[in-house]
Each structure stands twice: as C-alpha cells, then as structure tokens.
Amino acid sequence: MPYTTVIPVLWSHMDANGHVNNGIYQSYFDEARIQALENEGFSIQEMREMKVGPVMLKAELSYHKPLHHPDIVRIETGFREMSKIKGKVVQNMFRVSDGALVCEAVFSALFFDFEKNRPWKLPDTFLEKFRADEKDKS
C-alpha cells in the first residue's frame, strides 16, 4: 500500500490564471516523498548527519486537472525498481473534494554521498524493505 500525504493548497500557490502554478506541484510531490522516506525509516536528520541524501535525476509529470484554493490534495507515494544506487518514485495526486486524479508523476532518483561526491549505496536492510514493499504492491 502506498504512503499517503495530505497537503492543503495555499492562496500563495495561485498563479495569474487563478489555479495552482505548475511548479508548485513539484513542491507538493517533494514534501510527500520526504514524508514517505521518513515513513520507510530514512530519517532526513540522520541522512544529513551522514552527508547523504536523495537526488532527483528525472521528473515526468502528467497534469490532468487544475487545483484551486482552498483545495486539499492527497498524494500517494510508492518506490519502484529500487537497486543499490537508484530507483523510481511513483506518485499520484488526487483532489480530496471529489477524488479526481490531478497529476501523475514518476521521478528517477538516487541516493548521493555529498562528502565523496558520488552515488551512495543503500544498506541491504533498506533495499530489502523497498523490494518487499514493491512485491506487496504488485
């Protein structure tokens, strides 16, 4: 089952056309990814202390419906195709009021060692957890 995050749309997220600016969608997805990582046992604080962290390599977003203030969004986040170094984050954003699919996203990502300036290999315990979660979701 994917990790779920709920985020309110703020008035300041509106653009000149009266709906949420498309760049804000990535901020919503980013917040949901961080919460999902925390839920999976990847403490952001611990990663900072180790000088490692997630880095996005590619973002693919498909917009389906607009968002307006004061909508609330529900984002479902899952991790797929995880290897020792990289994987995909699959996210779907829904409008809470009517359940409409607002945006779908697939992010290719890796964990990076900022001290050594190279990809960081996931510990086996985390890799096994991601793979077990993926099997549960199939």
GIBELHU-V501051 format. One record per residue. N is the residue number from 0. PHI is phi as a letter, one per 40 degrees, with the letter a starting at -180 (* if undefined). OMEGA is omega in degrees with one decimal (999 if undefined). BURIAL is b if it has 16 or more other ideal C-beta (glycine too) atoms within 10 Angstrom, else e. Layout:
BEGIN
n->N phi->PHI omega->OMEGA burial->BURIAL
n->N phi->PHI omega->OMEGA burial->BURIAL
END
This chain:
BEGIN
n->0 phi->* omega->-178.2 burial->e
n->1 phi->c omega->175.7 burial->b
n->2 phi->c omega->-176.9 burial->b
n->3 phi->b omega->176.8 burial->e
n->4 phi->b omega->176.9 burial->b
n->5 phi->b omega->-176.2 burial->e
n->6 phi->b omega->175.3 burial->b
n->7 phi->c omega->175.1 burial->e
n->8 phi->c omega->179.3 burial->b
n->9 phi->c omega->177.3 burial->e
n->10 phi->d omega->-178.0 burial->e
n->11 phi->c omega->178.7 burial->e
n->12 phi->c omega->-178.8 burial->b
n->13 phi->c omega->174.1 burial->b
n->14 phi->b omega->-176.9 burial->e
n->15 phi->c omega->179.8 burial->e
n->16 phi->c omega->176.2 burial->e
n->17 phi->g omega->174.4 burial->e
n->18 phi->b omega->-176.9 burial->b
n->19 phi->c omega->177.5 burial->b
n->20 phi->c omega->-175.7 burial->e
n->21 phi->d omega->177.8 burial->e
n->22 phi->c omega->-179.9 burial->e
n->23 phi->c omega->178.9 burial->b
n->24 phi->d omega->179.6 burial->b
n->25 phi->c omega->176.0 burial->e
n->26 phi->c omega->177.6 burial->e
n->27 phi->c omega->179.2 burial->b
n->28 phi->c omega->179.7 burial->b
n->29 phi->c omega->178.8 burial->e
n->30 phi->c omega->-179.8 burial->e
n->31 phi->c omega->177.9 burial->b
n->32 phi->c omega->-178.9 burial->b
n->33 phi->c omega->177.9 burial->b
n->34 phi->c omega->179.4 burial->b
n->35 phi->c omega->177.4 burial->b
n->36 phi->c omega->177.2 burial->b
n->37 phi->d omega->179.4 burial->e
n->38 phi->c omega->179.9 burial->e
n->39 phi->c omega->179.2 burial->e
n->40 phi->g omega->176.7 burial->e
n->41 phi->c omega->179.9 burial->b
n->42 phi->c omega->179.2 burial->e
n->43 phi->c omega->178.1 burial->e
n->44 phi->c omega->178.8 burial->e
n->45 phi->c omega->178.2 burial->e
n->46 phi->c omega->178.0 burial->b
n->47 phi->c omega->179.4 burial->e
n->48 phi->c omega->179.3 burial->e
n->49 phi->c omega->-178.0 burial->e
n->50 phi->g omega->174.2 burial->e
n->51 phi->b omega->177.4 burial->b
n->52 phi->a omega->-179.4 burial->b
n->53 phi->c omega->177.2 burial->b
n->54 phi->b omega->178.3 burial->e
n->55 phi->c omega->177.9 burial->e
n->56 phi->b omega->-175.4 burial->e
n->57 phi->a omega->178.1 burial->e
n->58 phi->b omega->175.7 burial->e
n->59 phi->b omega->-179.5 burial->e
n->60 phi->b omega->174.9 burial->e
n->61 phi->b omega->-178.2 burial->e
n->62 phi->c omega->-178.5 burial->e
n->63 phi->b omega->-176.4 burial->e
n->64 phi->b omega->176.7 burial->e
n->65 phi->c omega->172.9 burial->e
n->66 phi->b omega->178.5 burial->b
n->67 phi->b omega->171.7 burial->e
n->68 phi->c omega->9.7 burial->e
n->69 phi->b omega->178.5 burial->e
n->70 phi->d omega->172.0 burial->b
n->71 phi->b omega->179.2 burial->e
n->72 phi->b omega->173.1 burial->b
n->73 phi->b omega->-179.3 burial->b
n->74 phi->b omega->175.9 burial->b
n->75 phi->b omega->-174.8 burial->b
n->76 phi->b omega->175.5 burial->b
n->77 phi->b omega->179.9 burial->b
n->78 phi->b omega->-175.6 burial->b
n->79 phi->b omega->173.4 burial->e
n->80 phi->f omega->-177.9 burial->e
n->81 phi->c omega->172.7 burial->b
n->82 phi->b omega->179.8 burial->e
n->83 phi->c omega->-173.0 burial->e
n->84 phi->b omega->-173.7 burial->e
n->85 phi->b omega->179.2 burial->e
n->86 phi->a omega->179.5 burial->b
n->87 phi->b omega->173.5 burial->b
n->88 phi->b omega->-178.9 burial->b
n->89 phi->b omega->-177.0 burial->b
n->90 phi->b omega->175.0 burial->b
n->91 phi->b omega->-179.4 burial->b
n->92 phi->b omega->-180.0 burial->b
n->93 phi->b omega->172.1 burial->b
n->94 phi->c omega->-175.5 burial->b
n->95 phi->c omega->-173.9 burial->e
n->96 phi->d omega->-177.6 burial->e
n->97 phi->b omega->178.5 burial->e
n->98 phi->g omega->-176.9 burial->e
n->99 phi->c omega->173.1 burial->e
n->100 phi->c omega->-176.0 burial->e
n->101 phi->c omega->-175.4 burial->b
n->102 phi->a omega->173.9 burial->b
n->103 phi->b omega->-179.2 burial->e
n->104 phi->a omega->171.2 burial->b
n->105 phi->b omega->179.6 burial->e
n->106 phi->b omega->171.1 burial->b
n->107 phi->c omega->-173.0 burial->e
n->108 phi->a omega->171.5 burial->b
n->109 phi->a omega->172.7 burial->b
n->110 phi->c omega->-172.2 burial->b
n->111 phi->b omega->174.3 burial->b
n->112 phi->c omega->-174.5 burial->e
n->113 phi->c omega->178.1 burial->e
n->114 phi->c omega->-179.4 burial->e
n->115 phi->c omega->179.0 burial->e
n->116 phi->f omega->178.0 burial->e
n->117 phi->a omega->178.1 burial->e
n->118 phi->d omega->179.7 burial->e
n->119 phi->b omega->179.6 burial->b
n->120 phi->c omega->177.7 burial->e
n->121 phi->c omega->172.6 burial->b
n->122 phi->c omega->-177.9 burial->e
n->123 phi->d omega->-178.4 burial->e
n->124 phi->c omega->178.7 burial->e
n->125 phi->c omega->179.7 burial->b
n->126 phi->c omega->177.8 burial->b
n->127 phi->c omega->179.2 burial->e
n->128 phi->c omega->178.5 burial->b
n->129 phi->c omega->-179.3 burial->b
n->130 phi->c omega->177.8 burial->e
n->131 phi->c omega->178.2 burial->e
n->132 phi->c omega->-179.7 burial->b
n->133 phi->c omega->177.8 burial->b
n->134 phi->c omega->178.6 burial->e
n->135 phi->c omega->-175.5 burial->e
n->136 phi->c omega->-179.2 burial->e
n->137 phi->c omega->999 burial->e
END
